[in-house]
Amino acid sequence: ARPELCGRRYDFLFDKGIASKCKCWIYSPLEEGEIASRPKFSLGRDEFLAGLGCFHGVEGAKVGDRVGLAFTATVPVADMTGLIDVMPEIARNGYAFSDGCGVMGLGIAGTVRDVLGLDDVPGAVQVRIGGVKGMLVLKHGYPPDRIGVRPSMVKFRSRHRILEIKGHARARWGRNTRLFKELLLVMDSRGVPCNVFYRLQGRAGAEFALEHEPGARPDNLPKYLEDVRMRGKRSDGEYFSEDGLASIKAAMEKSKQKVNLRCQLTLMQGVIDEHGVLREGEVLVGNGAVVGNVLICRSPCLFPGDIQKAVAVPGRREEPFPFYSECL
């Protein structure tokens, strides 16, 4: 039965399952007296969905997710009718390494910069084009006003050809955060020894105490933590106040109840190497902003393959690499 809310009749439109916290979308076409002012909303539910695209062939559990793509907040940039190329996937050993990644020319990147009011041309953008979803990376030598999409980016068929931007590459450098439990579980399954986590937990406990002792730089964090917990002593040999010590112990106790291992993470949007300059196991982080051994993890991080060790290589001066300063 069609539910009635606030005097209007509604039809169930879609939901994304339990991942969307049990939310659902409902749709109410306009009544006869309202159609004249907003005719596009006079469509029934089935007509409305048909206007978004064709969902035949989409797995039942994914239909709600695919319909939801049309409800993503985006900024329209350009009409790409006749300007979209279909590119082959880059696949090895049954895996599509180009999953969700396409390319764009410098002219399109410049249009994105102008429409979004950016200071420079973005090296990569997250896009929607009807039923197409994924990332477009700036590729040197590609036709300026064209884009290339791969089959993995097409989630459902649609007649819409407007390039819409959901976001552009923007690094969030060195955020002070905590290792989340999913990441710890995956690291454990990859063979990281338990004593590594114990050391991190001990360091975190010492840092809680150091917050109450500004300027302290103890040489031995485990011993310092033991002195704080068992004797209430500061690094200079004096004792914490009763209130200060109670606050430290409360923070330590809380850290045992919930994962509270502090770390610094940099969040970046990642794309594949479209120019073939990286070797296996290498990554380019912000065009050389980070060099050396790095740990790369996806978000969300759920499977062992979502964490990879890599070597970050120095940046390159030739175009378009300077435009990759904000992406991985």
Contacts in CASP RR format, 6 or more apart in sequence:
PFRMAT RR
TARGET T0000
AUTHOR 0000-0000-0000
METHOD contacts of the structure
MODEL  1
ARPELCGRRYDFLFDKGIASKCKCWIYSPLEEGEIASRPKFSLGRDEFLA
GLGCFHGVEGAKVGDRVGLAFTATVPVADMTGLIDVMPEIARNGYAFSDG
CGVMGLGIAGTVRDVLGLDDVPGAVQVRIGGVKGMLVLKHGYPPDRIGVR
PSMVKFRSRHRILEIKGHARARWGRNTRLFKELLLVMDSRGVPCNVFYRL
QGRAGAEFALEHEPGARPDNLPKYLEDVRMRGKRSDGEYFSEDGLASIKA
AMEKSKQKVNLRCQLTLMQGVIDEHGVLREGEVLVGNGAVVGNVLICRSP
CLFPGDIQKAVAVPGRREEPFPFYSECL
2 9 0 8 1.000
2 10 0 8 1.000
2 11 0 8 1.000
3 9 0 8 1.000
3 10 0 8 1.000
3 26 0 8 1.000
4 10 0 8 1.000
5 26 0 8 1.000
8 28 0 8 1.000
8 31 0 8 1.000
9 28 0 8 1.000
10 26 0 8 1.000
10 27 0 8 1.000
10 28 0 8 1.000
11 26 0 8 1.000
11 27 0 8 1.000
11 28 0 8 1.000
11 44 0 8 1.000
11 45 0 8 1.000
12 24 0 8 1.000
12 26 0 8 1.000
12 27 0 8 1.000
12 45 0 8 1.000
13 24 0 8 1.000
13 25 0 8 1.000
13 26 0 8 1.000
13 27 0 8 1.000
13 45 0 8 1.000
13 48 0 8 1.000
13 49 0 8 1.000
13 67 0 8 1.000
14 24 0 8 1.000
14 25 0 8 1.000
14 63 0 8 1.000
14 64 0 8 1.000
14 67 0 8 1.000
14 68 0 8 1.000
15 22 0 8 1.000
15 23 0 8 1.000
15 24 0 8 1.000
15 25 0 8 1.000
15 64 0 8 1.000
16 23 0 8 1.000
16 64 0 8 1.000
16 65 0 8 1.000
16 68 0 8 1.000
17 64 0 8 1.000
25 68 0 8 1.000
25 71 0 8 1.000
27 44 0 8 1.000
27 45 0 8 1.000
27 48 0 8 1.000
29 41 0 8 1.000
29 42 0 8 1.000
29 43 0 8 1.000
29 44 0 8 1.000
29 45 0 8 1.000
29 48 0 8 1.000
30 38 0 8 1.000
30 41 0 8 1.000
30 42 0 8 1.000
34 41 0 8 1.000
35 41 0 8 1.000
35 42 0 8 1.000
43 51 0 8 1.000
49 55 0 8 1.000
49 67 0 8 1.000
52 67 0 8 1.000
52 70 0 8 1.000
52 130 0 8 1.000
52 158 0 8 1.000
53 130 0 8 1.000
53 131 0 8 1.000
53 156 0 8 1.000
53 157 0 8 1.000
53 158 0 8 1.000
53 159 0 8 1.000
53 160 0 8 1.000
54 156 0 8 1.000
54 157 0 8 1.000
54 158 0 8 1.000
55 63 0 8 1.000
55 66 0 8 1.000
55 67 0 8 1.000
55 156 0 8 1.000
58 66 0 8 1.000
58 155 0 8 1.000
58 156 0 8 1.000
66 131 0 8 1.000
66 155 0 8 1.000
66 156 0 8 1.000
69 128 0 8 1.000
69 130 0 8 1.000
69 131 0 8 1.000
69 133 0 8 1.000
69 155 0 8 1.000
69 156 0 8 1.000
70 130 0 8 1.000
70 131 0 8 1.000
72 128 0 8 1.000
72 164 0 8 1.000
72 166 0 8 1.000
73 166 0 8 1.000
74 128 0 8 1.000
74 164 0 8 1.000
74 165 0 8 1.000
74 166 0 8 1.000
75 115 0 8 1.000
75 116 0 8 1.000
75 164 0 8 1.000
75 165 0 8 1.000
76 162 0 8 1.000
76 163 0 8 1.000
76 164 0 8 1.000
77 108 0 8 1.000
77 111 0 8 1.000
77 112 0 8 1.000
77 115 0 8 1.000
77 162 0 8 1.000
77 163 0 8 1.000
77 164 0 8 1.000
77 165 0 8 1.000
78 108 0 8 1.000
78 111 0 8 1.000
78 162 0 8 1.000
78 163 0 8 1.000
79 161 0 8 1.000
79 162 0 8 1.000
79 163 0 8 1.000
80 129 0 8 1.000
80 147 0 8 1.000
80 161 0 8 1.000
80 162 0 8 1.000
80 163 0 8 1.000
81 161 0 8 1.000
82 161 0 8 1.000
83 145 0 8 1.000
83 146 0 8 1.000
83 147 0 8 1.000
84 129 0 8 1.000
84 146 0 8 1.000
84 147 0 8 1.000
84 148 0 8 1.000
84 149 0 8 1.000
84 161 0 8 1.000
85 146 0 8 1.000
85 147 0 8 1.000
85 148 0 8 1.000
85 149 0 8 1.000
86 148 0 8 1.000
86 149 0 8 1.000
86 150 0 8 1.000
86 151 0 8 1.000
87 98 0 8 1.000
87 102 0 8 1.000
87 103 0 8 1.000
87 148 0 8 1.000
87 149 0 8 1.000
87 150 0 8 1.000
88 150 0 8 1.000
89 96 0 8 1.000
89 98 0 8 1.000
89 99 0 8 1.000
89 150 0 8 1.000
89 151 0 8 1.000
89 152 0 8 1.000
90 96 0 8 1.000
90 97 0 8 1.000
90 98 0 8 1.000
90 272 0 8 1.000
91 97 0 8 1.000
91 98 0 8 1.000
96 152 0 8 1.000
97 272 0 8 1.000
98 150 0 8 1.000
98 152 0 8 1.000
98 272 0 8 1.000
99 150 0 8 1.000
99 152 0 8 1.000
100 133 0 8 1.000
100 134 0 8 1.000
100 135 0 8 1.000
100 150 0 8 1.000
100 152 0 8 1.000
100 153 0 8 1.000
101 134 0 8 1.000
101 135 0 8 1.000
101 136 0 8 1.000
101 137 0 8 1.000
101 150 0 8 1.000
101 153 0 8 1.000
101 271 0 8 1.000
101 272 0 8 1.000
101 274 0 8 1.000
102 134 0 8 1.000
102 135 0 8 1.000
102 136 0 8 1.000
102 137 0 8 1.000
102 147 0 8 1.000
102 148 0 8 1.000
102 149 0 8 1.000
102 150 0 8 1.000
102 153 0 8 1.000
102 274 0 8 1.000
103 136 0 8 1.000
103 137 0 8 1.000
103 138 0 8 1.000
103 139 0 8 1.000
103 142 0 8 1.000
103 147 0 8 1.000
103 148 0 8 1.000
103 274 0 8 1.000
104 125 0 8 1.000
104 136 0 8 1.000
104 137 0 8 1.000
104 138 0 8 1.000
104 139 0 8 1.000
104 142 0 8 1.000
104 146 0 8 1.000
104 147 0 8 1.000
104 148 0 8 1.000
105 138 0 8 1.000
105 139 0 8 1.000
105 141 0 8 1.000
105 142 0 8 1.000
105 143 0 8 1.000
105 144 0 8 1.000
105 145 0 8 1.000
105 146 0 8 1.000
105 147 0 8 1.000
106 121 0 8 1.000
106 138 0 8 1.000
106 141 0 8 1.000
106 142 0 8 1.000
106 144 0 8 1.000
106 320 0 8 1.000
107 144 0 8 1.000
107 145 0 8 1.000
108 136 0 8 1.000
108 144 0 8 1.000
108 145 0 8 1.000
108 146 0 8 1.000
108 147 0 8 1.000
108 163 0 8 1.000
109 121 0 8 1.000
109 122 0 8 1.000
109 123 0 8 1.000
109 125 0 8 1.000
109 138 0 8 1.000
109 323 0 8 1.000
110 121 0 8 1.000
112 118 0 8 1.000
112 121 0 8 1.000
112 122 0 8 1.000
112 125 0 8 1.000
112 165 0 8 1.000
112 168 0 8 1.000
113 119 0 8 1.000
113 120 0 8 1.000
113 121 0 8 1.000
113 122 0 8 1.000
115 165 0 8 1.000
116 122 0 8 1.000
116 165 0 8 1.000
116 168 0 8 1.000
118 168 0 8 1.000
120 323 0 8 1.000
121 138 0 8 1.000
121 323 0 8 1.000
122 138 0 8 1.000
122 168 0 8 1.000
122 169 0 8 1.000
122 323 0 8 1.000
122 326 0 8 1.000
123 137 0 8 1.000
123 138 0 8 1.000
123 168 0 8 1.000
123 169 0 8 1.000
123 320 0 8 1.000
123 323 0 8 1.000
123 324 0 8 1.000
123 326 0 8 1.000
123 327 0 8 1.000
124 135 0 8 1.000
124 136 0 8 1.000
124 137 0 8 1.000
124 138 0 8 1.000
124 168 0 8 1.000
124 169 0 8 1.000
124 269 0 8 1.000
124 270 0 8 1.000
124 271 0 8 1.000
124 324 0 8 1.000
124 327 0 8 1.000
125 135 0 8 1.000
125 136 0 8 1.000
125 165 0 8 1.000
125 166 0 8 1.000
125 167 0 8 1.000
125 168 0 8 1.000
125 169 0 8 1.000
126 134 0 8 1.000
126 135 0 8 1.000
126 165 0 8 1.000
126 166 0 8 1.000
126 167 0 8 1.000
126 168 0 8 1.000
126 269 0 8 1.000
127 133 0 8 1.000
127 134 0 8 1.000
127 135 0 8 1.000
127 136 0 8 1.000
127 163 0 8 1.000
127 164 0 8 1.000
127 165 0 8 1.000
127 166 0 8 1.000
128 134 0 8 1.000
128 164 0 8 1.000
128 166 0 8 1.000
129 149 0 8 1.000
129 160 0 8 1.000
129 161 0 8 1.000
129 162 0 8 1.000
129 163 0 8 1.000
129 164 0 8 1.000
130 158 0 8 1.000
130 160 0 8 1.000
130 161 0 8 1.000
130 162 0 8 1.000
130 164 0 8 1.000
131 154 0 8 1.000
131 155 0 8 1.000
131 156 0 8 1.000
131 157 0 8 1.000
131 158 0 8 1.000
131 160 0 8 1.000
132 149 0 8 1.000
132 153 0 8 1.000
132 154 0 8 1.000
132 155 0 8 1.000
132 158 0 8 1.000
133 153 0 8 1.000
133 155 0 8 1.000
134 153 0 8 1.000
135 269 0 8 1.000
135 270 0 8 1.000
135 271 0 8 1.000
136 147 0 8 1.000
136 148 0 8 1.000
137 271 0 8 1.000
137 272 0 8 1.000
137 274 0 8 1.000
137 327 0 8 1.000
138 320 0 8 1.000
138 323 0 8 1.000
138 324 0 8 1.000
139 274 0 8 1.000
139 275 0 8 1.000
139 320 0 8 1.000
140 275 0 8 1.000
140 318 0 8 1.000
140 319 0 8 1.000
140 320 0 8 1.000
142 148 0 8 1.000
147 163 0 8 1.000
168 326 0 8 1.000
169 268 0 8 1.000
169 269 0 8 1.000
169 270 0 8 1.000
169 324 0 8 1.000
169 326 0 8 1.000
169 327 0 8 1.000
170 269 0 8 1.000
170 326 0 8 1.000
171 266 0 8 1.000
171 267 0 8 1.000
171 268 0 8 1.000
171 286 0 8 1.000
171 289 0 8 1.000
171 325 0 8 1.000
171 326 0 8 1.000
171 327 0 8 1.000
172 266 0 8 1.000
172 267 0 8 1.000
172 268 0 8 1.000
173 266 0 8 1.000
173 289 0 8 1.000
174 264 0 8 1.000
174 265 0 8 1.000
174 266 0 8 1.000
175 264 0 8 1.000
175 265 0 8 1.000
175 266 0 8 1.000
175 267 0 8 1.000
176 262 0 8 1.000
176 264 0 8 1.000
177 262 0 8 1.000
177 263 0 8 1.000
177 264 0 8 1.000
177 265 0 8 1.000
178 259 0 8 1.000
178 260 0 8 1.000
178 261 0 8 1.000
178 262 0 8 1.000
178 263 0 8 1.000
179 200 0 8 1.000
179 259 0 8 1.000
179 261 0 8 1.000
179 262 0 8 1.000
179 263 0 8 1.000
180 259 0 8 1.000
180 301 0 8 1.000
181 259 0 8 1.000
182 300 0 8 1.000
182 301 0 8 1.000
182 302 0 8 1.000
183 297 0 8 1.000
183 301 0 8 1.000
183 307 0 8 1.000
184 197 0 8 1.000
184 259 0 8 1.000
184 261 0 8 1.000
186 297 0 8 1.000
186 301 0 8 1.000
186 302 0 8 1.000
186 303 0 8 1.000
186 304 0 8 1.000
186 305 0 8 1.000
186 306 0 8 1.000
186 307 0 8 1.000
187 307 0 8 1.000
188 194 0 8 1.000
188 197 0 8 1.000
189 304 0 8 1.000
190 304 0 8 1.000
190 307 0 8 1.000
197 261 0 8 1.000
200 261 0 8 1.000
201 255 0 8 1.000
201 261 0 8 1.000
202 221 0 8 1.000
202 222 0 8 1.000
202 225 0 8 1.000
203 221 0 8 1.000
204 255 0 8 1.000
204 260 0 8 1.000
204 261 0 8 1.000
204 262 0 8 1.000
205 225 0 8 1.000
205 251 0 8 1.000
205 252 0 8 1.000
205 255 0 8 1.000
206 218 0 8 1.000
206 221 0 8 1.000
206 222 0 8 1.000
206 224 0 8 1.000
206 225 0 8 1.000
206 228 0 8 1.000
207 262 0 8 1.000
208 248 0 8 1.000
208 251 0 8 1.000
208 252 0 8 1.000
208 255 0 8 1.000
209 224 0 8 1.000
209 225 0 8 1.000
209 228 0 8 1.000
209 248 0 8 1.000
210 216 0 8 1.000
210 218 0 8 1.000
212 240 0 8 1.000
212 244 0 8 1.000
212 247 0 8 1.000
212 248 0 8 1.000
213 234 0 8 1.000
213 235 0 8 1.000
213 240 0 8 1.000
216 234 0 8 1.000
216 235 0 8 1.000
216 236 0 8 1.000
217 235 0 8 1.000
218 224 0 8 1.000
218 235 0 8 1.000
224 235 0 8 1.000
227 233 0 8 1.000
228 234 0 8 1.000
228 240 0 8 1.000
228 245 0 8 1.000
228 248 0 8 1.000
229 249 0 8 1.000
229 252 0 8 1.000
231 239 0 8 1.000
232 239 0 8 1.000
232 240 0 8 1.000
232 245 0 8 1.000
233 239 0 8 1.000
233 240 0 8 1.000
234 240 0 8 1.000
239 245 0 8 1.000
240 248 0 8 1.000
254 260 0 8 1.000
266 285 0 8 1.000
266 290 0 8 1.000
267 299 0 8 1.000
268 285 0 8 1.000
268 286 0 8 1.000
268 326 0 8 1.000
268 327 0 8 1.000
268 328 0 8 1.000
269 326 0 8 1.000
269 327 0 8 1.000
269 328 0 8 1.000
270 327 0 8 1.000
270 328 0 8 1.000
271 327 0 8 1.000
271 328 0 8 1.000
273 284 0 8 1.000
277 316 0 8 1.000
278 284 0 8 1.000
278 313 0 8 1.000
281 308 0 8 1.000
281 310 0 8 1.000
281 311 0 8 1.000
282 310 0 8 1.000
282 311 0 8 1.000
282 312 0 8 1.000
282 313 0 8 1.000
283 294 0 8 1.000
283 296 0 8 1.000
283 310 0 8 1.000
283 311 0 8 1.000
283 312 0 8 1.000
283 313 0 8 1.000
283 328 0 8 1.000
284 312 0 8 1.000
284 313 0 8 1.000
284 315 0 8 1.000
284 316 0 8 1.000
284 321 0 8 1.000
284 324 0 8 1.000
284 328 0 8 1.000
285 291 0 8 1.000
285 294 0 8 1.000
285 312 0 8 1.000
285 328 0 8 1.000
286 315 0 8 1.000
286 324 0 8 1.000
286 325 0 8 1.000
286 326 0 8 1.000
286 327 0 8 1.000
286 328 0 8 1.000
287 315 0 8 1.000
287 316 0 8 1.000
287 321 0 8 1.000
287 322 0 8 1.000
287 324 0 8 1.000
287 325 0 8 1.000
288 312 0 8 1.000
288 313 0 8 1.000
288 314 0 8 1.000
288 315 0 8 1.000
289 325 0 8 1.000
290 312 0 8 1.000
291 312 0 8 1.000
291 313 0 8 1.000
291 314 0 8 1.000
292 311 0 8 1.000
292 312 0 8 1.000
292 313 0 8 1.000
293 309 0 8 1.000
293 310 0 8 1.000
293 311 0 8 1.000
293 312 0 8 1.000
294 309 0 8 1.000
294 310 0 8 1.000
294 311 0 8 1.000
294 312 0 8 1.000
295 307 0 8 1.000
295 308 0 8 1.000
295 309 0 8 1.000
295 310 0 8 1.000
296 307 0 8 1.000
296 308 0 8 1.000
296 309 0 8 1.000
296 310 0 8 1.000
296 328 0 8 1.000
297 306 0 8 1.000
297 307 0 8 1.000
297 308 0 8 1.000
298 306 0 8 1.000
298 307 0 8 1.000
300 306 0 8 1.000
301 307 0 8 1.000
315 321 0 8 1.000
END
